Amino acid sequence: MRILITGADGFLGANLRIRLREAGYQDIVGITRSSSPQELVAGLAAADFVFHLAGVNRPQTEDEFVRGNRDFTEQLCQALRSVGRRTPVVFSSSSQAALENPYGRSKLAAENILLSYGRESGAPVLLFRLTNVFGKWARPDYNSVVATFCHNVARGLPIRVDDPAAKLRLVYVDDVVDAMLRCLASPGPAAGLMEAGPVYETTVGEVADIIRSFFISRSTLLTPPVGTGLTRALYATYVTHLPAASFAYQIPQYDDPRGTFAEVLKTPDCGQFSYFTAHPGVTRGEHYHHTKAEKFVVIRGSAKFRFRQIVTGEFHEIVVRGGEGYIVETIPGWAHDITNVGDDELIVMLWANEIFDRARPDTITMKVVA
């Protein structure tokens, strides 16, 4: 299958091209602003499917809306008609096509031109009225306010929020591409509006606060819940705007005669991750918790974990070596310690189910073996 993409070097086009290649589509023709009319006609003549993503949304004059959206779409449809094939078209329109403004009118006109081509040819014409698409490779001060916020915050630059309560509807680029790929696999209806989502209903102020929290997290080590929904998509977008010099950052390390301890990452509701080292023969821990629970993974070296139930005195001992893949859990009400019983430095990663609170540490000193 030969697939033609207009606007192939744009934000949405670049994301779609990558995903098409991943899905096994190799015969992809990209049309960009530098392509000639002859290249467009030749590409359309051989195309089996068209993603029409090109358009103008930030012109110098309103006439550019007409030329870039309506007139270019008319040129595309005339070329498709001349071929005489039923070539399906997916069009990236805009939610503003429902509004009475120059950009919206130009997008609505493009929709109607495509639908007319579909009725005449019998080709499927599928329209996506997209709203505020954001994601990797979006250009700041052009594609999306999210891109602008991410770019500036990642560099410590100010962002402008005139009305924090202003409503904002966002859709993530990967979700848009997923919906477009489904059209390629099964065009579905002969014509009509298609949905890409989820559409996130939020505010400018909320988005700004979430993005700022990503920047702050490097100093507080407190990472927002970035695993689902809008925050996940915003975080993925934010880190793509980091300059290469900011790909790495350092965390505080605390050294004493036993070795090193460092907190790595904290979460709002799932505790924190840390690591520590211990020199040969060194014992760490020697305390118990009432509620706090921990998981330890030995990365390098050999560790002896000792436990004693603080009421009954019951004793238990475990030796774990790096690379064995064991997790050792500490249990509330059991005093525990960890001793480096090897000849090399011991390195241990640990997770605690709560963030360490210096005011209420829930860490009571007690030796396991008197």
Helices and strands as residue ranges (DSSP letters): E 3-6, H 11-22, E 28-31, H 37-45, E 49-52, H 63-65, I 66-71, H 72-83, E 89-94, G 95-98, H 102-121, E 125-130, E 133-134, H 145-154, E 167-172, H 173-185, E 191-194, E 199-203, H 204-220, H 229-240, G 244-246, E 254-256, E 259-266, E 272-278, E 283-288, E 294-300, E 302-309, E 315-321, E 327-330, E 334-340, E 346-352, E 364-365
